[in-house]
Amino acid sequence: MNITSKQALVLDALGNAVRRDMLGKLASRPHSVSELGAYYRMSRPAVSKHLKILNIANLVQAKSVQNRNEYSLMPEGFEEARTWLDAFWDVALNRLAMVAENSED
C-alpha cells in the first residue's frame, strides 16, 4: 500500500503513546498547554513539542483564548489515517468475497 506524506505525518504522530493520550483528553474539550501538562510528569516545553507534532499532522489546532493557546482536535488529520486504514479493510473484504464466491456450500 502506498502512503502519502500527509498520512505518514499522521501515523508518525499517532505512534507515540503520550500524543495518543493527549488526543483522548482533547476529545472531551479544548485544553491549554498547562492543563495538558498537569496530566503528565513533563515540562511545558515537552508538552508543547508533542502538540507541535500533532499540529503539523493536522490533528490539533491552537486558538488564542485570553493570554494562552487552547488546543482542540481537527478532524482533517484523522481522515488521512482513516483513508490509509480503509485501504487495508477494502483488500480484506475483497479477499473474503473471493473466498466466499469460490467456496462450495
Secondary structure, DSSP 8 states (H G I E B T S, - for coil): ----HHHHHHHHHHTSHHHHHHHHHHHHS-EEHHHHHHHSSS-HHHHHHHHHHHHHTTSEEEEEETTEEEEEE-HHHHHHHHHHHHHHHHHHHHHHHHHHHTS--
